[in-house]
Amino acid sequence: MENQSKTGRILIADDNPANCELLEAYLSELDCEVAIAEDGQQTLDKVASFKPDLILLDVMMPKLSGFEVCQKIKSDPELKKIMILMVTALNELGDIERAVEAGTNDFLSKPVNRITLLKRVENMLALKDVTDENERLRQYIQKVEEA
């Protein structure tokens, strides 16, 4: 059961190539597929094609901010189960409140600590697995009751 949650798909959304490289290097310790998006619109496009389980989402990006991207994903019934970890240099209380209002699942302040990032990612992927399994069971029970 432990290895089952090790095959996550993670989208890194950050307009700073150095940040993307660093996050990708940290995530290389996990058995997961990683994709990169460089702005808010590209993030939404990659969500459609890559179908991530988790997005590491920067707040300050061109075209659409992380807040806007998060809000769009979380308001879409087909996408709202995607876990979002906002990774941001902003750490004012107002920014955290905006992130929560936009629907983020969690947030991490820059500079990112490798161990903290890895534990959060592992926990969020495990939570997504449990949530997905609950949904599968709910659908199965519904089909059985309708039969």
N, C-alpha and C positions, 0 to 999 in steps of 0.2 A: 504494500500500500504506500510506503514511503516514497518510492520512485515514481509513482503514478503522476504526481503533480510536478515532476521535473521537466516536462516538455511544454513549457509555456511559450507564448508568442508575445514578445515585448516590443512596443514601438517607442522609440526615443524621439521626442519632439522638442528640438532646441535649435535656434538659429546660430548658435556658436559652435563651430566645428570642434574646437578643443573640448568643450563640455560633452559633446556627443562621443568623441573618442574616449574620454575618461569614463563615462558611464558604460560605454560598450566594453571597455577593458574590465571594469568591475564585474559586469554581468557575465563575462566569459567564464567565470567560476561556476556558473549555473548551466545546466543542460537546457538551454532555451534558444529559440530563434529570435534574432533581433533585426529590426528595420529602423531606418532613420527618416525623419521628416524635418525640413528646415524652416517651415513657417506654418501658420495656422491653417491655411487652405490646403497645403500639401498634407498636413496631418489628417484632415478629414478625408482627403482622397486616399491616403494610405490605409485608413481605417476600413474603407470599403474594399480595397484589394487585398490587404494583408490579414485582415480580421484578427487583430491582437486580443489577447486576454487581458493585457495590462498596458497602460500608456504612462510613460514618465514624461510629464508635460510641463514645459517651461511656461511661465506666465508672460514674460515680455518677449513677444515674437511679432514679426511683420505680418501684414494682411489681416490676421485675426489673433487676438490675444489668447492666452491659455484659458482665461476666464470664459471667453466666447466659445472656444472649442469645446471646453468641458460642458458648458450649458447646452450646446447643440447636441452633443453625444448623449448626455443624460436625459434630454427631453425626447429622444427618439426611442420608441418602444423596442425596436430591433437592436439598438446599440447600448441601451442603458445598463446592461449587465457588465460591460467592459469596465474593469477596475481602472481608476485614474489616481495616480500619485503625482501631485503637483510638486515640482522641484523648482524652487525659486530663491532668488536673492532677497526678495521682498519678505520681510518678517514683521511688518507692522500689524497690529491687531486688526485693523480695517481690511488689510489684504487677506488675512486668514479668514475673516468673516465672508469676504467676497468669494473666496475659494469654496467655502462650505456652501454658500448660497448657490453657487454655480453647480454644485453636486459632486465635488471631489470626494474620493473615498479617504484620502489621507494627504499629508503634505510634508515636505522635507525641505529644510533651509540649506542654501549653498553657503559655504563650501560643503559638499556632500561627504559624509564619513562612509567609507567603503562597507564596514561591518553593519552599520545602521541601514544603509541602502539594501544590502543583501538580505538582511532579516525582514525588512518591510516587504521586499519583493517576494520572498519565499512565503511569508504569511498571507499576502494578498492573492498570490496564485493558489495557495491552499484553500483560502476562503472562496475563491471563484470556483474551484473544483467542487466544494461542498454545495455551493449555491446551484451550480449546474446539475449536480446529482439530485438535489431536492426538486428541481424543476422537472427532471426526467421522471422521478417517482410520482410527482403530482399529476403529470400528464398520463402516466400509466394507470394510476388509480382512477382518474377521470374516465379513461377508455373502458376500464373494467366495469365501472358503475353504469356507463351508458349501454353496455352490451346486454 
